[in-house]
């Protein structure tokens, strides 16, 4: 039982450790509008990183678990950043 709890804590800590990288990727593709496309771009980058780590370094990362977590994290982070005004909405973009 303790071993399973320890493993769960390790997985959770690893997933939470991804958040700064996810935020930086989100900032890299930030711009007004096209939220679904930006989310797909970040997920694609994470997916490629996992594939590379698993094939080159034989890390055995649980891709499905990571991708599910990152997908949900993007939604939460984007929602928070929209509320506090970090991300610009298409309507907020000045016209020339």
N, C-alpha and C positions, 0 to 999 in steps of 0.2 A: 504494500500500500504506500509506504513512504517513498519507494522507488518511483512509483507512478506519479506521485505528487511532485517529486523532485524533477522528473522529466517534463511535466506540465509547466512548472515554473521556468525551466530552461527554455522551453519553446516560447512561452510568453515573453520572456526577457529578450529573446532573439527577435521576435516579431516587433516588439516595441523599439528595439534598436534600429529597425529599418525606417522608422518614422522620419528622422532628419533627412535621410536620403530621398524619401518620397516627397517631402516638402520641397527640397531643392529641385527635384525633377519637375514638380508642379510649377515652381517659380520659373523654370527654364522655358516652359511652354505657355506661360501666362500671357493672356491677351483677352480682349473683350470677345465674348461669345464663343460658340463652338465647344461647349463644355464636354459633350460626349466624345468629340474627336480628341480633345486634350487628354481626357481620362484614358482613352484607348492608346494614345501615344506613350503615356507614362507606364501603363500596364505592359505595353509592348517592350519598352526598355527594361523593365523589371524581369519580364519573361526571358528576354535574351540574356540578361545577366545570370539568371538562375541556370539556364541551359548551358552557358559557358562554364559556370562554376561546377556544374555537375559533370560535364564532359571533360574539361581540361584538368580540373583539380579533383575530380571524383569525390565531390563533397556530399552527394546524396541528399541534397536539400529537398524538402517536401513541397514541390512546386504548387500543387493544388491548394494546400493550406496557406502558403505564402500569398498566392494570387488572390485567394478569397479575402484574406486579411487586408491586403493592400487595396483591393477594390473598395472595401467598406471604409478603410481609412481615408482614401481619396474623397469619398462622398462627405465624410464628417469634416475633414480639414477644409475642403472647398466651401462647405456650408458656413463654417466658422469664419473663414477668410472673407467671404462675401458679406457676412453680417458686420464684421469690423471694418470693412472697406479696403482690405488689402488687395483684393482682386477687383478689377474694373469690369463692370457690366457693359454690354454693347451700348446701352442707352446713355452711359456715362462718358462715352468717348466723344471728344470735341470734334465737330465737323469743320472742315476748312472752307 
